[in-house]
Amino acid sequence: MGSTADATSSNAPDSNSPEQPSLKRVMGPGLLLLFIVGDILGTGIYALTGKVANQVGGAVWLPFLVAFVVAIITAFSYLELVTKFPKAAGAALYTHKAFGVHFLTYMVAFAVMCSGITSASTASRAFAANFVEAFHLDFSTGIGITLLGLGFMTLVGLVNFRGVSESVKTNVVLTCVELSGLLIIIMIGLWALGVGDGDFSRVATFDTGDRSALGAVVAGTALAFFAMVGFEDSVNMAEECKEPSRIFPKVLLTGLIITGCIYVFVSITAIALVPVSELGDGDTPLLKVVQAGAPAFPIGIFAFITMFAVANTALINMLMASRLLYGMSREGVLPPPLGKVHATRRTPYVAIVFTTILAFGLITFVGEVPELGGTTALLLLGVFTIVNITVLVLRKQPVEHKHFRVPTVLPIIGALTCGFLVTPFADRPAVQYQIAGVLLGIGVVLWACTVLVNKRLGKGGPEIDPEKLAEHE
């Protein structure tokens, strides 16, 4: 998830300058498609396939398919908004234009930031599990995995501190690596189907325990949705696309369809080659698929591909989280120390330390991939609910240029489905609400501290400009 640039580059123009140069429009349909596909691919399918199978049994592909449908409905809402307001600010901008409530705008931005930290923490756990497999270590659970996850997150923090400017060309390379691992799984599935290996009858079976089939699919979808997030970050590239109002709709929908098909094919292959009981045990489900379907394939190579994919997810999300926190501080809605920049590295070091500490806490005290991934989906589903509502509210604010217009029924369905998946009716574990509550509670406390400081200094209440916030990212 997330596309960020070094907010503190010495060559960047002053974000407070009244005349900012516009971003260079360099992305055509091909690069934009690769960016979108690469942003969606990652930790979700690599780490959570087995956990989704635990919810529904052999029909593991169905929650991924339902998650795809929910995502594409919400994507239509994003398409109207991004072609109507082609600015690199995303959900916070749309919320502010629709409602004009600074605290609500701030909480939407903070929720997006928190989702980056929970996503990166999920990736760190998956990285640790695949590291154990790649190097044939003797532990796969407990303190060993936690320490590896913390070590990995420390490395991410150091790279973040050193300064990383993500480019579209780099994203193309990373996308190809991530995609290669999933294509290997699909090829193994096709080979197994051709030679008669595997049990493809399992893909139509449900094993839901005490739940109904519908309840199990809903619960699985609430978790599988984590694999579909990332498409919303493409709106941050709107100002760098050629003719965004024309190319964005077809490219975003094409990217979602490609990733949705890949996920369904991968999940079908996984359950055909590995029984549910084995697939759902541990955090390396796709490694088990490779071992079962192609025992001669060097398992270490696939483990490294997986590690690379989830490492990319972690770094991108921690970059996004720290820069977004920095931007909110520079906007005056968070305490000023979070906006400090290192004198030599020119990176927001206090924000990096703060977000890394939060990730440490999640890795240490939560650790489990399903709960961290589920919390990421919970936070973003809440944001998506608001985005679907803003589409309808902003219909009252016409613009002069032509833009994509979604049929009114779709944002209504999107708001209802995303909102439903946020509620306990989706059979979401209580711990996910607790994690999200603690993270958002931290945001409320930081906002309150800023209000108190502003009052003592005789300033007004905190006000946030989402368009300037995007410039800080």
RODO-2510 file (C-alpha; in nm, 4 decimals, decimal comma):
residues 473
     n   res          X          Y          Z
     1     m     0,0000     0,0000     0,0000
     2     g     0,1021     0,3551    -0,0465
     3     s     0,3219     0,5564    -0,2702
     4     t     0,5380     0,8125    -0,1005
     5     a     0,8291     1,0273    -0,1873
     6     d     1,0881     1,1781     0,0416
     7     a     0,8933     1,4650     0,1834
     8     t     1,2071     1,6331     0,2996
     9     s     1,4228     1,6260    -0,0109
    10     s     1,6600     1,9186    -0,0192
    11     n     1,5587     1,9808    -0,3784
    12     a     1,1886     1,9961    -0,3046
    13     p     1,0242     2,3357    -0,3196
    14     d     0,8917     2,4930    -0,0042
    15     s     0,5505     2,3413     0,0592
    16     n     0,4333     2,6720     0,2036
    17     s     0,5188     2,8628    -0,1112
    18     p     0,2078     3,0230    -0,2623
    19     e     0,3114     2,9186    -0,6140
    20     q     0,3878     2,5492    -0,6256
    21     p     0,4970     2,3921    -0,9549
    22     s     0,2622     2,1158    -1,0645
    23     l     0,3819     1,7563    -1,0645
    24     k     0,5162     1,6266    -1,3945
    25     r     0,2644     1,4100    -1,5787
    26     v     0,4809     1,1132    -1,6785
    27     m     0,2584     0,8092    -1,6242
    28     g     0,0761     0,6572    -1,9168
    29     p    -0,1664     0,3628    -1,9004
    30     g     0,1089     0,0970    -1,8906
    31     l     0,3032     0,2386    -1,5975
    32     l    -0,0159     0,3208    -1,4091
    33     l    -0,1426    -0,0359    -1,4550
    34     l     0,1845    -0,1810    -1,3222
    35     f     0,1727     0,0591    -1,0281
    36     i    -0,1827    -0,0431    -0,9365
    37     v    -0,1175    -0,4178    -0,9722
    38     g     0,2037    -0,3873    -0,7713
    39     d     0,0324    -0,1889    -0,4968
    40     i    -0,2404    -0,4522    -0,4502
    41     l    -0,0164    -0,7595    -0,4703
    42     g     0,1784    -0,8420    -0,1574
    43     t     0,1403    -0,9727     0,1944
    44     g    -0,2329    -1,0492     0,1824
    45     i    -0,2331    -1,3431    -0,0580
    46     y     0,1133    -1,4639     0,0430
    47     a     0,0297    -1,4870     0,4150
    48     l    -0,3471    -1,5074     0,4608
    49     t    -0,4643    -1,7750     0,2163
    50     g    -0,4481    -2,0442     0,4847
    51     k    -0,6222    -1,8276     0,7447
    52     v    -0,9104    -1,7621     0,5056
    53     a    -0,9287    -2,1383     0,4410
    54     n    -0,9709    -2,1885     0,8155
    55     q    -1,2879    -1,9797     0,7935
    56     v    -1,4608    -2,1464     0,4975
    57     g    -1,2815    -2,4723     0,4197
    58     g    -1,2150    -2,5687     0,0588
    59     a    -1,4120    -2,2783    -0,0911
    60     v    -1,1259    -2,0449     0,0037
    61     w    -1,1538    -1,8693    -0,3319
    62     l    -1,5043    -1,7420    -0,2543
    63     p    -1,4117    -1,4826     0,0144
    64     f    -1,1404    -1,3498    -0,2177
    65     l    -1,3999    -1,3205    -0,4945
    66     v    -1,6483    -1,1407    -0,2658
    67     a    -1,3695    -0,9108    -0,1418
    68     f    -1,2899    -0,8325    -0,5056
    69     v    -1,6535    -0,7393    -0,5746
    70     v    -1,6670    -0,5103    -0,2679
    71     a    -1,3346    -0,3532    -0,3691
    72     i    -1,4382    -0,2881    -0,7270
    73     i    -1,7655    -0,1243    -0,6159
    74     t    -1,5655     0,1114    -0,3930
    75     a    -1,3154     0,1625    -0,6764
    76     f    -1,5988     0,3090    -0,8851
    77     s    -1,6506     0,5701    -0,6129
    78     y    -1,2796     0,6498    -0,6116
    79     l    -1,2930     0,6847    -0,9904
    80     e    -1,5577     0,9562    -0,9757
    81     l    -1,3682     1,1398    -0,7031
    82     v    -1,0206     1,1158    -0,8526
    83     t    -1,1364     1,2280    -1,1972
    84     k    -1,3426     1,5054    -1,0401
    85     f    -1,0654     1,6196    -0,8021
    86     p    -0,7355     1,4932    -0,9512
    87     k    -0,5229     1,5863    -0,6514
    88     a    -0,2758     1,3664    -0,4648
    89     a    -0,4563     1,3616    -0,1308
    90     g    -0,7075     1,0761    -0,1457
    91     a    -0,9702     1,0020     0,1155
    92     a    -0,8784     1,2926     0,3447
    93     l    -0,9328     1,5416     0,0618
    94     y    -1,2699     1,3943    -0,0347
    95     t    -1,3837     1,3870     0,3282
    96     h    -1,2851     1,7490     0,3783
    97     k    -1,4538     1,8677     0,0595
    98     a    -1,7728     1,6823     0,1541
    99     f    -1,8034     1,7695     0,5226
   100     g    -1,5499     2,0414     0,6061
   101     v    -1,4976     1,9043     0,9583
   102     h    -1,1271     1,9261     1,0441
   103     f    -1,1397     1,6595     1,3150
   104     l    -1,3128     1,4100     1,0825
   105     t    -1,0610     1,4856     0,8058
   106     y    -0,7783     1,4324     1,0558
   107     m    -0,9196     1,1023     1,1824
   108     v    -0,9570     0,9707     0,8262
   109     a    -0,5929     1,0614     0,7556
   110     f    -0,4835     0,9087     1,0883
   111     a    -0,6781     0,5874     1,0171
   112     v    -0,5015     0,5568     0,6808
   113     m    -0,1693     0,6094     0,8602
   114     c    -0,2559     0,3399     1,1179
   115     s    -0,3536     0,0977     0,8428
   116     g    -0,0043     0,1388     0,7018
   117     i     0,1504     0,0430     1,0363
   118     t    -0,0732    -0,2611     1,0868
   119     s    -0,0084    -0,3710     0,7279
   120     a     0,3678    -0,3384     0,7755
   121     s     0,3457    -0,5314     1,1029
   122     t     0,1580    -0,8087     0,9222
   123     a     0,4330    -0,8156     0,6619
   124     s     0,7051    -0,8359     0,9284
   125     r     0,5466    -1,1449     1,0796
   126     a     0,5140    -1,3061     0,7358
   127     f     0,8741    -1,2123     0,6573
   128     a     0,9938    -1,3785     0,9785
   129     a     0,8012    -1,6992     0,9064
   130     n     0,9419    -1,7232     0,5529
   131     f     1,2922    -1,6395     0,6786
   132     v     1,2731    -1,9419     0,9090
   133     e     1,1738    -2,1640     0,6165
   134     a     1,4365    -2,0211     0,3796
   135     f     1,7223    -2,0809     0,6230
   136     h     1,5807    -2,4027     0,7752
   137     l     1,5814    -2,2688     1,1312
   138     d     1,4492    -2,4781     1,4185
   139     f     1,1664    -2,2523     1,5354
   140     s     0,8468    -2,1415     1,3673
   141     t     0,6460    -1,9820     1,6489
   142     g     0,6921    -1,7939     1,9740
   143     i     0,9690    -1,5600     2,0787
   144     g     1,1948    -1,6509     1,7851
   145     i     0,9447    -1,5303     1,5243
   146     t     0,8750    -1,2186     1,7313
   147     l     1,2447    -1,1313     1,7557
   148     l     1,2917    -1,1852     1,3822
   149     g     0,9917    -0,9623     1,3148
   150     l     1,1304    -0,6909     1,5415
   151     g     1,4714    -0,7183     1,3765
   152     f     1,3138    -0,6863     1,0344
   153     m     1,1102    -0,3832     1,1411
   154     t     1,4254    -0,2248     1,2835
   155     l     1,5906    -0,2682     0,9442
   156     v     1,2876    -0,1110     0,7742
   157     g     1,3106     0,1817     1,0153
   158     l     1,6803     0,2316     0,9405
   159     v     1,6197     0,2247     0,5654
   160     n     1,3318     0,4669     0,6159
   161     f     1,5600     0,6962     0,8206
   162     r     1,8358     0,6842     0,5598
   163     g     1,5900     0,8117     0,3010
   164     v     1,4095     0,6239     0,0275
   165     s     1,2386     0,7907    -0,2657
   166     e     1,0114     0,5372    -0,4289
   167     s     0,9982     0,5726    -0,8065
   168     v     0,7580     0,4279    -1,0580
   169     k     1,0420     0,2429    -1,2329
   170     t     1,1424     0,0761    -0,9062
   171     n     0,7812    -0,0196    -0,8510
   172     v     0,7797    -0,1930    -1,1906
   173     v     1,0715    -0,4144    -1,0848
   174     l     0,9152    -0,4942    -0,7471
   175     t     0,5836    -0,5733    -0,9137
   176     c     0,7492    -0,8209    -1,1486
   177     v     0,9130    -1,0028    -0,8562
   178     e     0,5896    -1,0184    -0,6546
   179     l     0,3934    -1,1284    -0,9586
   180     s     0,6458    -1,4005    -1,0427
   181     g     0,5788    -1,5821    -0,7155
   182     l     0,2035    -1,5899    -0,7765
   183     l     0,2472    -1,6974    -1,1387
   184     i     0,4660    -1,9856    -1,0175
   185     i     0,1766    -2,1000    -0,7973
   186     i    -0,0702    -2,0775    -1,0877
   187     m     0,1665    -2,2707    -1,3184
   188     i     0,2031    -2,5401    -1,0535
   189     g    -0,1765    -2,5600    -1,0335
   190     l    -0,2106    -2,5951    -1,4098
   191     w     0,0551    -2,8657    -1,4133
   192     a    -0,1191    -3,0539    -1,1318
   193     l    -0,4496    -3,0300    -1,3151
   194     g    -0,2904    -3,1567    -1,6371
   195     v    -0,1231    -3,4606    -1,4822
   196     g    -0,4105    -3,5451    -1,2498
   197     d    -0,2427    -3,4462    -0,9212
   198     g    -0,4247    -3,2663    -0,6470
   199     d    -0,7878    -3,2809    -0,5426
   200     f    -0,9777    -3,0078    -0,7238
   201     s    -1,3061    -3,1337    -0,5792
   202     r    -1,2095    -2,9626    -0,2530
   203     v    -1,2694    -2,6173    -0,4058
   204     a    -1,6458    -2,6685    -0,3809
   205     t    -1,6549    -2,7903    -0,0187
   206     f    -1,7313    -2,5884     0,2911
   207     d    -1,5963    -2,6627     0,6371
   208     t    -1,7421    -2,3899     0,8538
   209     g    -1,7740    -2,5484     1,1971
   210     d    -2,0630    -2,3951     1,3920
   211     r    -2,1144    -2,1154     1,1392
   212     s    -2,3496    -2,1189     0,8432
   213     a    -2,1885    -2,1122     0,4999
   214     l    -2,2980    -1,7488     0,4579
   215     g    -2,1571    -1,6493     0,7964
   216     a    -1,8273    -1,8207     0,7182
   217     v    -1,7970    -1,6459     0,3801
   218     v    -1,8672    -1,3088     0,5432
   219     a    -1,6037    -1,3746     0,8114
   220     g    -1,3573    -1,4914     0,5470
   221     t    -1,4276    -1,1827     0,3349
   222     a    -1,3582    -0,9532     0,6304
   223     l    -1,0109    -1,1062     0,6428
   224     a    -0,9533    -1,1589     0,2690
   225     f    -1,0270    -0,7921     0,2021
   226     f    -0,6749    -0,7186     0,3279
   227     a    -0,5451    -0,8745     0,0052
   228     m    -0,7422    -0,6247    -0,2073
   229     v    -0,6341    -0,3015    -0,0394
   230     g    -0,3802    -0,0841    -0,2142
   231     f    -0,5853     0,0227    -0,5158
   232     e    -0,6927     0,3357    -0,3260
   233     d    -0,3317     0,4556    -0,3148
   234     s    -0,3299     0,5003    -0,6914
   235     v    -0,5279     0,8234    -0,6461
   236     n    -0,2069     0,9732    -0,5083
   237     m    -0,0609     0,9391    -0,8584
   238     a    -0,3421     1,1394    -1,0226
   239     e    -0,1351     1,4554    -1,0649
   240     e     0,1428     1,2570    -1,2341
   241     c    -0,0800     1,0814    -1,4904
   242     k    -0,1419     1,1863    -1,8454
   243     e    -0,5106     1,2675    -1,8922
   244     p    -0,6243     1,1151    -1,5590
   245     s    -0,9941     1,1750    -1,6275
   246     r    -0,9675     0,9640    -1,9420
   247     i    -0,7257     0,6809    -1,8551
   248     f    -0,7840     0,6313    -1,4823
   249     p    -1,1194     0,4484    -1,4988
   250     k    -1,0212     0,1742    -1,7444
   251     v    -0,6712     0,1273    -1,5981
   252     l    -0,7854     0,1006    -1,2353
   253     l    -1,0628    -0,1441    -1,3223
   254     t    -0,8240    -0,3484    -1,5379
   255     g    -0,5732    -0,3637    -1,2530
   256     l    -0,8377    -0,4802    -1,0076
   257     i    -0,9643    -0,7470    -1,2460
   258     i    -0,6103    -0,8778    -1,3054
   259     t    -0,5327    -0,9036    -0,9341
   260     g    -0,8748    -1,0476    -0,8541
   261     c    -0,8270    -1,3244    -1,1131
   262     i    -0,4764    -1,3989    -0,9844
   263     y    -0,6035    -1,4289    -0,6275
   264     v    -0,8856    -1,6643    -0,7240
   265     f    -0,6526    -1,8865    -0,9316
   266     v    -0,3908    -1,8934    -0,6548
   267     s    -0,6445    -1,9834    -0,3857
   268     i    -0,7962    -2,2608    -0,6019
   269     t    -0,4488    -2,4046    -0,6654
   270     a    -0,3619    -2,3830    -0,2957
   271     i    -0,6641    -2,5738    -0,1718
   272     a    -0,6422    -2,8348    -0,4504
   273     l    -0,2855    -2,9239    -0,3573
   274     v    -0,2868    -2,8777     0,0220
   275     p    -0,5659    -2,9869     0,2608
   276     v    -0,7315    -2,7153     0,4682
   277     s    -0,5844    -2,8419     0,7951
   278     e    -0,2295    -2,8058     0,6604
   279     l    -0,2856    -2,4894     0,4575
   280     g    -0,4255    -2,3024     0,7566
   281     d    -0,1431    -2,4005     0,9917
   282     g     0,1327    -2,1382     1,0149
   283     d     0,2108    -1,8246     0,8165
   284     t     0,3685    -1,9744     0,5000
   285     p     0,0740    -2,1253     0,3075
   286     l     0,2127    -2,0766    -0,0428
   287     l     0,5426    -2,2421     0,0478
   288     k     0,3389    -2,5518     0,1319
   289     v     0,1696    -2,5322    -0,2072
   290     v     0,5064    -2,5275    -0,3846
   291     q     0,6305    -2,8197    -0,1753
   292     a     0,3180    -3,0237    -0,2515
   293     g     0,2811    -2,9414    -0,6206
   294     a     0,6459    -2,9126    -0,7275
   295     p     0,8666    -3,0874    -0,4715
   296     a     1,1686    -3,0516    -0,7023
   297     f     1,1334    -2,6723    -0,7106
   298     p     1,3975    -2,5027    -0,4874
   299     i     1,1830    -2,4026    -0,1912
   300     g     1,4421    -2,1509    -0,0768
   301     i     1,3997    -1,9502    -0,3979
   302     f     1,0245    -1,9213    -0,3467
   303     a     1,0757    -1,8302     0,0195
   304     f     1,3022    -1,5458    -0,0905
   305     i     1,0442    -1,4283    -0,3456
   306     t     0,7850    -1,4221    -0,0670
   307     m     1,0232    -1,2403     0,1671
   308     f     1,0911    -0,9815    -0,1023
   309     a     0,7208    -0,9293    -0,1670
   310     v     0,6275    -0,8792     0,1982
   311     a     0,9398    -0,6692     0,2643
   312     n     0,8326    -0,4353    -0,0132
   313     t     0,4868    -0,4110     0,1453
   314     a     0,6379    -0,3246     0,4837
   315     l     0,8746    -0,0590     0,3539
   316     i     0,6157     0,1156     0,1374
   317     n     0,3648     0,1237     0,4226
   318     m     0,6117     0,2509     0,6836
   319     l     0,7263     0,5196     0,4409
   320     m     0,3637     0,6220     0,3916
   321     a     0,2859     0,6187     0,7645
   322     s     0,5872     0,8232     0,8726
   323     r     0,5463     1,0821     0,5959
   324     l     0,1744     1,1159     0,6619
   325     l     0,2425     1,1655     1,0355
   326     y     0,5094     1,4213     0,9470
   327     g     0,2666     1,5986     0,7149
   328     m    -0,0035     1,6187     0,9817
   329     s     0,2493     1,7677     1,2237
   330     r     0,3582     2,0265     0,9688
   331     e    -0,0093     2,1091     0,9173
   332     g    -0,0337     2,1878     1,2897
   333     v    -0,2795     1,9128     1,3844
   334     l    -0,0219     1,6989     1,5670
   335     p     0,2495     1,8028     1,8158
   336     p     0,5404     1,9920     1,6469
   337     p     0,8165     1,7410     1,7439
   338     l     0,6636     1,4859     1,5024
   339     g     0,7478     1,7265     1,2196
   340     k     1,1204     1,7488     1,2962
   341     v     1,3628     1,6693     1,0150
   342     h     1,7092     1,5228     1,0619
   343     a     1,9814     1,7768     0,9785
   344     t     2,1933     1,5481     0,7602
   345     r     1,9611     1,2688     0,6390
   346     r     1,6763     1,5137     0,5660
   347     t     1,4168     1,2615     0,6798
   348     p     1,1365     1,3016     0,9403
   349     y     1,3225     1,1058     1,2073
   350     v     1,0832     1,1652     1,4989
   351     a     0,7850     1,0485     1,2919
   352     i     0,9881     0,7462     1,1780
   353     v     1,0778     0,6547     1,5368
   354     f     0,7174     0,7036     1,6517
   355     t     0,5644     0,4839     1,3791
   356     t     0,8358     0,2200     1,4269
   357     i     0,7643     0,2047     1,8013
   358     l     0,3937     0,1529     1,7279
   359     a     0,4868    -0,1299     1,4903
   360     f     0,7105    -0,2828     1,7605
   361     g     0,4147    -0,2840     1,9985
   362     l     0,1894    -0,4554     1,7446
   363     i     0,4508    -0,7187     1,6588
   364     t     0,5233    -0,7893     2,0260
   365     f     0,1779    -0,7821     2,1819
   366     v    -0,0382    -0,8943     1,8869
   367     g     0,1926    -1,0746     1,6487
   368     e    -0,0684    -1,2941     1,4814
   369     v    -0,1003    -1,2346     1,1070
   370     p    -0,4821    -1,2728     1,0902
   371     e    -0,5428    -1,0133     1,3620
   372     l    -0,3012    -0,7582     1,2168
   373     g    -0,4245    -0,8149     0,8617
   374     g    -0,7847    -0,8043     0,9799
   375     t    -0,7221    -0,4757     1,1627
   376     t    -0,5760    -0,3260     0,8445
   377     a    -0,8908    -0,4263     0,6557
   378     l    -1,1106    -0,2934     0,9404
   379     l    -0,9471     0,0511     0,9328
   380     l    -0,9623     0,0820     0,5555
   381     l    -1,3178    -0,0498     0,5318
   382     g    -1,4149     0,2322     0,7683
   383     v    -1,2399     0,4810     0,5403
   384     f    -1,4042     0,3260     0,2328
   385     t    -1,7474     0,3604     0,3947
   386     i    -1,6871     0,7342     0,4306
   387     v    -1,5499     0,7633     0,0750
   388     n    -1,8621     0,5997    -0,0694
   389     i    -2,0764     0,8484     0,1228
   390     t    -1,8679     1,1469     0,0082
   391     v    -1,9404     1,0613    -0,3562
   392     l    -2,3084     1,1233    -0,2971
   393     v    -2,2507     1,4383    -0,0904
   394     l    -2,0107     1,5888    -0,3458
   395     r    -2,2653     1,5529    -0,6251
   396     k    -2,3742     1,8978    -0,4993
   397     q    -2,0335     2,0394    -0,5975
   398     p    -2,0078     2,0318    -0,9784
   399     v    -1,6776     2,0955    -1,1579
   400     e    -1,6157     2,2465    -1,4997
   401     h    -1,4248     1,9589    -1,6585
   402     k    -1,5685     1,6234    -1,7648
   403     h    -1,5221     1,3375    -1,5222
   404     f    -1,6258     0,9781    -1,4572
   405     r    -1,9677     0,9448    -1,2947
   406     v    -2,0590     0,6269    -1,1107
   407     p    -2,4220     0,5063    -1,1124
   408     t    -2,5768     0,6279    -0,7864
   409     v    -2,6678     0,2783    -0,6722
   410     l    -2,3034     0,1653    -0,6551
   411     p    -2,1776     0,4061    -0,3836
   412     i    -2,4920     0,3232    -0,1844
   413     i    -2,4125    -0,0483    -0,2104
   414     g    -2,0462     0,0257    -0,1395
   415     a    -2,1242     0,2225     0,1762
   416     l    -2,3601    -0,0490     0,3009
   417     t    -2,1268    -0,3414     0,2278
   418     c    -1,8112    -0,1741     0,3609
   419     g    -2,0029    -0,0501     0,6642
   420     f    -2,1406    -0,3981     0,7280
   421     l    -1,7932    -0,5536     0,7121
   422     v    -1,6801    -0,3047     0,9786
   423     t    -1,9467    -0,4220     1,2239
   424     p    -1,9394    -0,7242     1,4581
   425     f    -2,2053    -0,8809     1,2328
   426     a    -1,9152    -0,9789     1,0038
   427     d    -1,8001    -1,2075     1,2881
   428     r    -1,4813    -1,0058     1,3214
   429     p    -1,2728    -1,0990     1,6286
   430     a    -1,3014    -0,8510     1,9147
   431     v    -0,9237    -0,8099     1,9306
   432     q    -0,9274    -0,6323     1,5939
   433     y    -1,1596    -0,3648     1,7329
   434     q    -0,9345    -0,3360     2,0375
   435     i    -0,6237    -0,2860     1,8241
   436     a    -0,7964    -0,0299     1,6025
   437     g    -0,9425     0,1429     1,9083
   438     v    -0,6030     0,1787     2,0743
   439     l    -0,4427     0,3155     1,7572
   440     l    -0,7222     0,5639     1,6874
   441     g    -0,7284     0,6534     2,0582
   442     i    -0,3636     0,7547     2,0278
   443     g    -0,4698     0,9812     1,7429
   444     v    -0,7410     1,1435     1,9550
   445     v    -0,4935     1,2010     2,2407
   446     l    -0,2415     1,3607     2,0048
   447     w    -0,5134     1,5871     1,8621
   448     a    -0,6249     1,6848     2,2143
   449     c    -0,2656     1,7647     2,3147
   450     t    -0,2343     1,9880     2,0095
   451     v    -0,5606     2,1674     2,1002
   452     l    -0,4331     2,2343     2,4538
   453     v    -0,0977     2,3628     2,3301
   454     n    -0,2681     2,5898     2,0766
   455     k    -0,4935     2,7330     2,3457
   456     r    -0,1966     2,8135     2,5678
   457     l    -0,0221     2,9822     2,2755
   458     g    -0,3356     3,1763     2,1878
   459     k    -0,3795     3,0025     1,8536
   460     g    -0,7063     2,8766     1,7066
   461     g    -0,8125     2,5136     1,6910
   462     p    -0,6206     2,2698     1,4676
   463     e    -0,7083     2,3020     1,0998
   464     i    -0,5948     2,0605     0,8305
   465     d    -0,5626     2,1249     0,4583
   466     p    -0,5571     1,7839     0,2833
   467     e    -0,4032     1,9284    -0,0336
   468     k    -0,1066     2,0657     0,1619
   469     l    -0,0934     1,7403     0,3569
   470     a    -0,0367     1,5548     0,0301
   471     e     0,2506     1,7900    -0,0515
   472     h     0,4212     1,6919     0,2735
   473     e     0,3974     1,3191     0,2005
***
